[in-house]
């Protein structure tokens, strides 16, 4: 996992106000989004974040934990 569970929760929680304000910003340039369209965009963004978060780190396809102890120093 590329991010901690707590970090992932914070990112997903921060996404809600960003999506709401996205509608406001787009309204300034005459692009109107319905609530359904905003929910679809939000769902796509959440899916992309979750896929990224659960991909193995640095091409480590087995998902094995690396030893990061300082015993060799």
N, C-alpha and C positions, 0 to 999 in steps of 0.2 A: 504494500500500500504506500502510495507516494505522500500521503498527508495523514496526520493523526485523526482519529475519529472526532476529537473535540474541534480540531481545526476545520474539518470538513463540515461539521455542524455550524460553526461560525460563518463559513463561506456561504452555506445554503441559507442561513438566516439573514445574512446581509443582502442576499439576492432579492428578497421580497421588496424592500423599499426601492431598490435600484430599478426593478421592473415597473413599479408604480410611477416613479419619477420619469422613466423612459417615455411613458405615454404623454406626460406633460411637455417634455423637451421636444418630442416629435410633433406635438400640436402647434408649437411655435413656428414650425416650417410647413404647416398645413398638411401634415400626415396624421390622419385620425386612425387610432387603433381601438377596436372594440375590446371588451373584457375577455371575450373568448380568444381573440387573436393574441392578446397579451399572455393569456394562460398557455397557449400553444407555444409561443416563443419562450416562455419561462420553462415549460416542460422540456423543450429541446436543449436549452442551456443547462438545466439540471442534469439531464441525461449525459451531456458531453462532459460535465464536471465529474459525475460519478464514474464514467468510463475512464477518464483520465486518472482519477484517484485510485481506482482498483487495478490499473495496469502495473505490471512489475517494474521496479526501479532499475534503470541503467541496463536494460536488456536482460535482466536476470529472470529468465523464463520460468525457473522452478519456484521462484518466490522465496528462496531460502534467505534466512536472516544472516547478515554478515556480522562477523565478530568485530566490534568496535571498541574493545577494551584497550586500556593503556598498558597492558602487561608487557608488551614488547619494547616499550620506551626505555 
